[in-house]
Amino acid sequence: MTIPSYTLAMLLMATSLFMTPLMVVSSPAPSNNTDLAALLVFRSQLSDPLSILANNWTSDVSFCHWTGVSCSRRHHQRVTALELPNVPLQGELSPHLGNLSFLHVLNLTNTTLTGSIPADLGRLPRLRYLDLGHNTLLDIIPHSIGNLSRLQFLVLDFNQLSGQIPDELRNLGSLRYLSMKKNYMTGLTPNFSFDTTPSLCQIDIGNNNLSGPIPDGIGSLLMLQFLGLRYNQLSGPIPRTIFNMSRLVEMRLGNNNLIGPIPFNRSFSLPMLQTFDIFKNRLTGQIPLGLASCKHLRILNIGGNLFEDVVPTWLGELPHLTGISMGCKGIVGPIPVVLSNLTVLNFIDISYSNLTGEIPVELGKMTQLTDLRLQNNQLTGGLPATLSNLSNIVHLHLDDNILSSSIPEGIGNLTMLYFLYLSNNRLSSPIPSTLFYLNNLTRLELSNNLLTGTLP
């Protein structure tokens, strides 16, 4: 999978943060003995099942040379980084980590940590990078995290954290990257804004239980490139300012309870947009015309809403599209032939709509398609023989339409096909015997047609 350019930039930024010699302000207390004591208490609360710390964190080696520990070059034996990603530590975080007053980086992602996040971590005045993701941490996020005025990266995703996201996080004036997805957070989304967090590039707090509206302040974040709020219980309209963000690359708001129309005029301007996901809300009106200007768009996921429109012909002018999902009962009219211009498209889902007319024979030119889902529409005519050109197709769902004529023989040559759904149509003539020799085919649905002949 290609990593988006803005994500690479963040990773490079983080790497440079780790590699650059850290210039810190000296402090008379605590001392390097305090740092050693904090590390020893940290180790004592971990079971360390692979004995990685037991075999390396020994008294005959300076703690500055222990695995995962880095010290300042300028201030003798002051710990500036503790990084043990993907090391199975098993245990709880010690509050004594709050005594590592020179700490810039704390990276304990995927280390099988349990228990709660110590409030003492809020006493680390120089901390810039905090990653405790992919663990089993419980309870609330301490409000004291809002004291970390130099923090740039805060990653707490894939845990079991609960309670509200502390409003104090809005005090993190240096914050660039925030990820808390896949937890059990409740309550309102903090009203991040350019006034308080001007450098914020990524907000990913999806897959929680957040409720209430999307705060207006998010639309003022001039540097924002990724907005992930999907799979929550957010309600109300989407702030109009969010549709006019010049740097936004990914907008993921799907699976909420958002309502209202999307701006249809010039107030919709997202020139860098690559992913637009508003799937399964209750949004109304027409499909926003402003999307026609999103020339970098790759994923369009707007199905499961209450839009009333036709399938736009301007989709054929978005050459980077790889996925289209727009099934809604209010989508009517024919399938535009210009969709066949999208040579890199691999996913089309316009199911559970009210499409009419015939399936364009030109769709057979889309040889990169792996999924074609047009079930539950009012499509008529025959199955185009050109469908047999879709050599990469895995899912072919054309059931519950008014399709007639015969099943093309060439479909039996689609060796990648796993799922073929043609039931509840008016197909006739014998079933091509080649269908029964497709080695990968796991589901074949042909019921409620007018098919004849015998089965092999």
C-alpha positions in Angstrom: 0.0 0.0 0.0 1.3 3.5 -0.9 1.8 5.7 2.1 0.3 9.1 1.6 2.9 11.9 1.2 1.6 13.8 4.2 2.0 10.7 6.4 5.6 10.2 5.1 6.3 13.8 6.0 5.1 13.2 9.6 7.2 10.1 9.9 10.3 11.9 8.6 9.5 14.7 11.1 9.3 12.2 13.9 12.5 10.5 12.7 14.4 13.7 12.7 13.1 14.4 16.2 14.7 11.2 17.4 18.0 11.5 15.5 18.9 15.2 16.1 21.1 15.8 19.1 18.7 17.3 21.7 19.5 20.7 23.0 17.9 21.1 26.4 17.9 23.7 29.1 19.8 22.6 32.2 18.0 22.1 35.4 19.7 21.7 38.8 17.3 19.0 40.0 16.4 16.2 39.7 19.7 14.5 39.0 20.9 11.6 36.9 20.4 9.4 40.0 16.7 10.3 39.8 16.7 9.1 36.2 18.3 5.8 37.1 15.8 5.3 39.9 12.9 6.0 37.7 14.1 3.4 35.1 14.6 0.8 37.8 11.1 1.3 39.2 9.7 1.2 35.6 11.4 -2.2 35.0 10.3 -3.6 38.4 6.6 -3.3 37.4 7.1 -5.3 34.2 7.2 -9.1 33.9 9.5 -8.8 30.8 8.7 -12.4 29.6 11.5 -12.5 27.0 14.0 -11.1 29.6 15.0 -8.4 27.2 15.3 -5.9 30.0 16.6 -8.4 32.5 19.5 -9.3 30.2 20.4 -5.8 29.1 19.4 -3.4 31.9 22.3 -4.5 34.2 24.5 -2.7 36.7 27.7 -3.4 34.7 26.4 -1.2 31.8 25.6 2.6 32.0 21.9 3.1 31.9 22.5 5.4 28.9 23.5 2.3 26.9 20.6 0.2 28.0 18.3 -1.1 25.2 15.8 1.6 24.3 17.4 4.3 26.4 19.0 7.4 25.0 20.7 10.2 26.9 21.6 13.8 26.2 25.0 14.5 24.7 25.0 17.9 26.5 23.7 17.0 29.9 25.6 14.0 31.4 23.4 10.9 31.9 20.0 12.6 31.5 17.5 10.4 29.8 16.0 12.0 26.7 14.3 9.0 25.1 12.7 5.7 26.2 11.8 3.7 23.1 10.8 0.0 23.3 8.2 -0.4 20.5 7.0 -3.9 19.9 8.9 -5.3 22.9 6.5 -7.5 25.1 7.0 -5.8 28.5 3.7 -6.9 30.2 2.8 -4.8 33.1 1.7 -1.3 34.2 3.3 2.0 33.7 5.2 3.4 36.7 4.3 6.9 37.8 8.1 7.4 38.4 8.4 8.0 34.6 7.2 11.5 35.5 10.6 12.0 37.1 12.5 11.8 33.8 12.5 15.6 33.5 14.7 15.7 30.3 12.6 13.1 28.5 11.7 14.1 24.9 10.5 10.8 23.5 8.4 8.0 25.1 7.5 5.3 22.7 6.0 2.1 24.2 3.6 1.2 21.4 2.6 -2.5 21.2 4.3 -3.5 24.5 1.4 -5.3 26.1 0.9 -2.6 28.8 -2.1 -2.7 31.1 -3.5 -0.5 33.8 -4.0 3.2 33.5 -1.9 6.1 32.2 -0.1 7.8 35.1 -1.1 11.4 35.6 2.6 12.0 36.4 3.4 11.9 32.7 2.0 15.4 32.7 5.1 16.5 34.6 7.4 15.9 31.6 8.0 19.5 30.5 10.2 18.6 27.5 8.2 15.7 26.1 7.6 16.0 22.4 6.6 12.5 21.4 4.2 10.2 23.4 3.1 6.9 21.8 1.3 4.3 24.0 -0.8 2.9 21.2 -1.7 -0.8 20.6 -1.8 -1.8 24.3 -4.6 -2.6 26.8 -4.6 0.6 28.8 -7.7 1.4 30.7 -9.5 4.2 32.5 -9.4 7.9 31.5 -6.8 10.0 29.8 -5.3 12.2 32.6 -6.1 15.8 32.3 -2.5 16.5 33.2 -1.5 15.5 29.6 -2.7 19.0 28.7 0.3 20.4 30.6 2.8 19.1 27.9 3.2 22.3 26.1 6.0 21.0 23.8 4.1 17.8 22.8 3.9 17.3 19.1 2.8 13.7 18.7 0.2 12.1 20.9 -0.7 8.5 20.0 -3.1 6.5 22.3 -4.9 4.4 19.7 -6.0 0.8 20.0 -6.4 0.7 23.7 -9.4 0.4 26.0 -9.5 4.0 27.3 -12.8 5.5 28.4 -14.3 8.7 29.6 -14.2 12.0 27.8 -11.3 13.4 25.8 -9.8 16.0 28.2 -10.6 19.5 27.0 -7.2 20.4 28.3 -5.7 18.9 25.1 -6.6 22.1 23.4 -3.7 23.7 25.4 -1.2 21.6 23.5 0.0 24.5 21.3 2.7 22.5 19.6 0.6 19.4 18.8 0.8 18.2 15.2 -0.5 14.6 15.3 -3.3 13.2 17.5 -4.5 9.6 17.3 -7.0 8.0 19.7 -8.9 5.8 17.4 -10.2 2.4 18.6 -11.0 3.2 22.2 -14.2 3.7 24.2 -14.1 7.5 24.5 -17.4 9.2 25.1 -18.7 12.8 25.3 -18.0 15.7 23.1 -15.1 16.2 20.6 -12.7 18.9 21.9 -13.1 22.2 20.0 -9.6 22.2 18.5 -9.0 25.5 16.7 -6.2 27.4 15.0 -6.0 29.8 18.0 -5.0 27.0 20.4 -3.5 24.2 18.2 -2.2 26.0 15.0 0.1 23.2 13.9 -2.4 20.3 14.1 -2.0 18.2 10.9 -3.9 15.0 11.9 -6.9 14.2 14.1 -7.9 10.6 14.2 -10.4 9.8 16.9 -12.6 7.4 15.0 -14.0 4.2 16.4 -15.1 5.6 19.7 -18.5 6.5 21.2 -18.2 10.3 20.8 -21.5 12.2 20.5 -22.7 15.7 19.8 -21.8 17.9 16.9 -18.5 18.3 15.1 -17.0 21.4 16.6 -16.8 24.5 14.4 -13.2 25.2 15.4 -11.9 22.2 13.4 -12.6 24.1 10.2 -10.1 26.8 11.3 -7.2 24.4 11.4 -5.2 25.6 8.4 -2.6 22.8 8.6 -5.0 19.9 8.9 -4.4 17.1 6.4 -6.3 14.2 8.0 -9.7 14.3 9.8 -10.9 10.9 11.1 -14.1 10.9 13.1 -15.9 7.9 11.6 -17.6 5.2 13.6 -18.9 7.4 16.4 -22.3 8.8 17.3 -21.8 12.3 16.1 -24.9 14.3 15.1 -26.0 17.5 13.6 -24.7 19.2 10.4 -21.1 19.1 9.2 -19.6 22.6 9.8 -19.4 24.3 6.4 -15.9 25.5 7.0 -14.6 21.9 6.9 -15.4 21.9 3.2 -13.1 24.7 2.6 -9.7 23.5 3.9 -6.9 23.9 1.4 -4.6 21.2 2.8 -7.1 18.4 3.7 -6.1 15.1 2.2 -8.4 12.7 3.9 -11.9 13.3 5.4 -13.4 10.3 7.2 -16.8 11.0 8.8 -18.6 7.8 7.9 -20.9 5.8 10.2 -22.3 8.7 12.3 -25.7 10.4 12.5 -24.8 13.6 10.6 -27.6 15.4 8.8 -28.2 18.2 6.4 -26.9 19.1 3.0 -23.3 19.6 1.9 -22.3 22.9 0.3 -23.0 22.8 -3.4 -21.3 26.0 -4.5 -17.9 27.6 -4.3 -17.8 27.2 -0.5 -16.8 23.6 -1.3 -13.1 23.7 -2.1 -10.8 20.8 -1.1 -8.1 20.9 -3.7 -5.8 18.3 -2.1 -8.5 15.8 -1.2 -7.8 12.1 -1.8 -10.3 10.3 0.4 -13.9 11.5 1.0 -15.8 9.2 3.3 -19.2 10.2 4.6 -20.7 6.7 4.3 -23.9 5.8 6.4 -25.1 9.2 7.7 -28.3 11.0 7.0 -27.0 13.7 4.7 -29.4 15.1 2.1 -29.5 17.2 -1.1 -27.4 16.6 -4.1 -23.9 15.1 -4.5 -21.6 18.2 -4.1 -20.5 19.5 -7.4 -17.3 20.7 -5.7 -16.0 17.2 -5.8 -15.5 17.6 -9.6 -12.6 19.9 -8.8 -10.9 17.4 -6.5 -8.5 16.1 -9.1 -6.5 14.0 -6.6 -9.5 12.1 -5.4 -9.0 8.4 -5.0 -11.7 7.1 -2.7 -15.3 8.4 -2.9 -17.5 6.8 -0.2 -20.9 8.6 0.0 -23.4 5.7 0.1 -25.9 5.0 2.7 -27.2 8.6 2.8 -30.3 10.4 1.6 -28.9 12.1 -1.5 -31.2 12.6 -4.4 -29.2 12.8 -7.7 -28.0 11.0 -10.7 -24.6 9.3 -11.0 -22.5 12.4 -12.0 -20.7 12.3 -15.4 -17.9 14.4 -13.9 -16.7 11.3 -12.1 -15.2 10.2 -15.5 -12.8 13.3 -15.2 -11.2 12.1 -11.9 -8.4 9.9 -13.3 -7.0 8.8 -9.9 -10.3 7.3 -8.6 -9.8 3.7 -7.3 -13.1 3.3 -5.4 -16.6 4.6 -5.7 -19.4 3.7 -3.3 -22.5 5.8 -3.6 -25.5 3.5 -3.3 -28.6 5.5 -2.0 -32.3 5.1 -2.8 -32.3 8.6 -4.2 -29.7 7.8 -6.9 -31.5 7.5 -10.2 -31.0 7.3 -13.9 -28.5 5.4 -16.1 -24.9 4.4 -15.4 -22.7 6.9 -17.3 -20.6 5.5 -20.0 -17.8 7.9 -19.0 -17.1 5.8 -15.9 -15.1 3.5 -18.3 -12.5 6.3 -18.5 -11.4 5.4 -15.0 -8.7 2.9 -15.9 -7.4 2.5 -12.3 -10.8 2.0 -10.7 -11.1 -1.3 -8.8 -14.3 -0.9 -6.8 -17.8 0.3 -7.8 -20.7 0.0 -5.5 -24.0 1.7 -6.6 -26.2 -0.9 -5.0 -29.6 -0.4 -3.4 -30.4 2.6 -5.6 -32.8 3.2 -8.5 -30.6 3.0 -11.5 -32.3 2.4 -14.8 -31.3 1.5 -18.3 -28.7 -1.0 -19.5 -25.3 -1.9 -18.1 -22.9 -0.1 -20.5 -20.8 -2.4 -22.6 -17.9 0.0 -22.0 -17.5 -1.2 -18.4 -15.7 -4.1 -19.9 -12.7 -1.8 -20.5 -12.2 -1.4 -16.7 -9.8 -4.3 -16.4 -8.6 -3.3 -12.9 -12.0 -3.8 -11.4 -12.2 -6.3 -8.6 -15.6 -5.4 -7.2 -18.7 -4.5 -9.3 -21.8 -4.2 -7.1 -25.0 -3.0 -8.9 -27.5 -5.2 -7.0 -31.0 -4.0 -6.1 -31.6 -1.5 -8.9 -33.9 -1.4 -11.9 -31.4 -2.2 -14.6 -32.6 -3.8 -17.8 -31.3 -5.4 -20.9 -28.8 -8.2 -21.2 -25.5 -8.9 -19.5 -22.8 -7.4 -21.7 -20.5 -10.0 -23.2 -17.7 -7.5 -22.4 -17.9 -8.3 -18.7 -15.8 -11.3 -19.6 -12.9 -8.9 -20.0 -12.9 -8.1 -16.3 -10.0 -10.5 -15.6 -9.4 -9.3 -12.0 -13.0 -9.4 -10.9 -13.6 -11.0 -7.5 -17.1 -9.8 -6.6 -19.8 -9.5 -9.3 -23.2 -8.6 -7.8 -26.0 -8.0 -10.3 -28.9 -9.6 -8.4 -32.3 -8.1 -7.9 -32.6 -6.2 -11.2 -34.6 -6.7 -14.3 -31.8 -8.2 -16.4 -32.8 -10.5 -19.3 -31.2 -12.6 -22.1 -28.5 -15.1 -21.4 -25.4 -15.4 -19.2 -22.4 -14.7 -21.4 -20.2 -17.8 -21.9 -17.1 -15.7 -21.3 -17.9 -15.1 -17.6 -16.8 -18.7 -17.1 -13.3 -17.5 -18.0 -13.1 -15.1 -15.0 -10.7 -17.2 -13.0 -10.4 -14.7 -10.1 -14.2 -14.7 -9.5 -15.2 -15.7 -5.9 -18.8 -14.4 -5.7 -21.3 -14.3 -8.6 -24.8 -13.1 -7.7 -27.3 -13.0 -10.6 -30.5 -14.1 -8.7 -33.9 -12.4 -9.0 -33.6 -11.3 -12.6 -35.2 -12.5 -15.9 -32.1 -14.4 -17.3 -32.9 -17.2 -19.6 -31.2 -19.9 -21.7 -28.8 -22.6 -20.4 -26.3 -22.0 -17.6 -22.8 -21.9 -19.1 -21.1 -25.1 -18.0 -17.8 -23.2 -17.6 -19.2 -21.5 -14.5 -18.9 -24.8 -12.6 -15.2 -25.1 -13.3 -14.1 -21.8 -11.8 -11.8 -23.0 -9.0 -12.1 -19.9 -6.9 -15.8 -19.5 -7.1 -17.3 -19.9 -3.6 -20.8 -18.5 -4.0 -23.0 -18.8 -7.1 -26.5 -17.3 -6.8 -28.8 -17.9 -9.9 -32.2 -18.5 -8.3 -35.4 -16.9 -9.4 -34.5 -16.6 -13.1 -35.8 -18.3 -16.3 -32.7 -20.5 -16.8 -33.0 -23.8 -18.6 -30.9 -26.9 -19.2 -29.2 -29.4 -16.9 -26.5 -29.0 -14.3 -23.2 -30.7 -14.9 
